[in-house]
Amino acid sequence: MKYKTKSMIIGRKKGEEGSDTKPCFIALFDVNDPHKKAIVPKEIIDYEKVHKIVLKGFDVNYLLPGNDLVINDLTFIEVEKEGPHITIKGKQTK
């Protein structure tokens, strides 16, 4: 599915102990660096039982305190889920 967005945060949720899959989310925003601002995402995409997320062609920032990934300067992203794997690609203006 294709989404128009300026930035996204990808994060893992708590899941079942001992499982090799976890629930995760992709939060979409209309501004860069949303983690530095008190704003609500324009959309949140939730997934269950994810083993791996593949990011293709992005400049990524990893936030150590929260274990989240922030990707800024986006025009759009395309998200595809196949089995326990998610692939995200899109256009970044940076």
N, C-alpha and C positions, 0 to 999 in steps of 0.2 A: 504494500500500500504506500502511496506517496503522500508526504506531508510538507506543507510550506511552513518553515520555521526559521528563526534567527539563531537559536541555540537549543541545546538539549543536555539534559543530565541523565546518565544511565546509572542505575543503582540496583543492588541486590537486596532482596527482602529476606527475613529469617524464614528458613524452611525446615523441613524434616531432618532431624539429626541422622547422620550416617548416609544420607542420600547423596548421590553424585549430581543431582539436579536441584535447582533452587528457583523460587519465584523471583521475578525482576520487574523493573519498570523503566520506561523511557518517558521523561517529562519534557514537554515542548514549551518554548518560551519565545516571546517577541522581542527580547532584549539579550544582549551579551552579558556574560558573568551573572547569571540569575542568582547564584549562591551568595552573592554580595549584596543583594537587594531583598527587601521584604515583599516579594511578589508571589502570586499564585501562578502555577503553570496554566497555559491556555488549554492544554490537553495532557492527559496522562494515559499511556498505553501500558497495560499490565499483561504479563505473561506468567504462566505456571510451568514448572518442570523444564527449566532451561539449563542446558549443560554448558553452552558456549555462545558468546556473541562475537561475531566477526565484523570488524570495522574496516571498510575499504576506502582508502584515499583521504583520510582526515588527519588534521593536526589536533591532538588530544591533550587535555590537562587532567591529571589524576589528583584528586583531592584526598590526601592521606587521612585527615581527621574523620571523614565520613565514608571512605572507600568508594567514592563515586567518581565517574568520569564526566567532565564538562567539555563540550565541543561548541565553540563559538563561530561566528561569521558564516553562518549557513544561509543558503538560499532555499534549499529543500533537502529532504531525506527520503529514501525509499527503504522500507522495512519488509523483509521476507522471513517467514518462519517455516523451517522444514524439519520436522521431527523435533528433537531437543535443541536445535541450533537456530540462531537468529543471525541474519546478515543485514547490515546497515550500510548503505552507500548513498551518495548524494553529491551536492555541489557546495563547496566551501570557497568563499571569496578571498581567503587569506593565502 
